[in-house]
Structures are given as C-alpha cells and as structure tokens.
Amino acid sequence: MESSFVIDEILINPKTGQEYTDVPATVAAKYLGVALNFVYEGLKKQKLPIGSAA
C-alpha cells in the first residue's frame, strides 16, 4: 500500500508545483494503479466516473 505522501506527490503538477485541476490520463492511471489503456478505454466508453473522452 502506498503512503499518502506518494499519492499526494502524484497529484502535483511538476511544471507548476500546484495540484492538477484537470488531471492527465497518465497521472490518473498512476494514481489509480491501473494501466493507461484502462483509463483511456474507460473514458471513451464513459464507464469511469472521472470524465469522458472521444
């Protein structure tokens, strides 16, 4: 199990040092501990409660 420090670190944009307002799919996959393709497909099929994609 990851510590909250690691999870908090994932949610910080390295370019700005601020929390993400729109989380990129790559960051969401890392945060959720799933494959990037899982996030892309889930968003395209509107099966994830975190957004949608075309």
Backbone torsions as a table, in degrees:
resi	resn	phi	psi	omega
1	MET	NA	132.5	-179.3
2	GLU	-78.1	148.2	176.7
3	SER	-76.0	161.4	179.2
4	SER	-65.5	-25.8	177.3
5	PHE	-60.9	-45.0	-179.9
6	VAL	-65.6	-42.6	178.7
7	ILE	-63.6	-44.8	177.9
8	ASP	-61.1	-38.3	179.5
9	GLU	-63.9	-37.9	179.8
10	ILE	-62.1	-35.3	-174.5
11	LEU	-84.6	6.3	179.2
12	ILE	-102.7	127.5	177.6
13	ASN	-71.5	119.3	-176.9
14	PRO	-66.1	-22.9	-179.8
15	LYS	-76.8	-35.4	-175.9
16	THR	-108.0	-21.0	-176.1
17	GLY	78.0	5.1	-179.6
18	GLN	-105.9	163.0	174.3
19	GLU	-65.8	147.8	176.2
20	TYR	-66.1	140.8	169.5
21	THR	-95.9	-37.9	172.4
22	ASP	-119.0	107.0	-173.9
23	VAL	-78.7	124.4	176.4
24	PRO	-64.7	152.7	-179.5
25	ALA	-57.5	-36.1	-180.0
26	THR	-63.8	-39.3	179.0
27	VAL	-71.3	-41.1	178.3
28	ALA	-60.5	-42.6	179.6
29	ALA	-62.9	-42.5	179.3
30	LYS	-65.7	-43.0	-179.6
31	TYR	-63.6	-42.2	-179.2
32	LEU	-80.2	-15.0	-179.7
33	GLY	73.8	34.6	-179.4
34	VAL	-125.9	169.7	178.1
35	ALA	-70.4	147.7	178.6
36	LEU	-58.0	-39.6	179.2
37	ASN	-60.7	-35.2	177.0
38	PHE	-59.8	-43.6	179.6
39	VAL	-66.2	-47.3	179.9
40	TYR	-58.7	-48.9	-178.4
41	GLU	-66.0	-40.4	178.2
42	GLY	-63.3	-38.3	177.6
43	LEU	-69.6	-42.0	179.7
44	LYS	-63.4	-38.3	-178.8
45	LYS	-87.0	1.9	-178.5
46	GLN	53.7	41.8	179.1
47	LYS	-100.5	-9.8	179.8
48	LEU	-104.0	138.5	-178.9
49	PRO	-82.5	25.7	-177.2
50	ILE	-114.9	4.0	179.4
51	GLY	145.0	-164.9	179.0
52	SER	-148.7	165.6	180.0
53	ALA	-148.5	158.4	178.6
54	ALA	-109.1	NA	NA
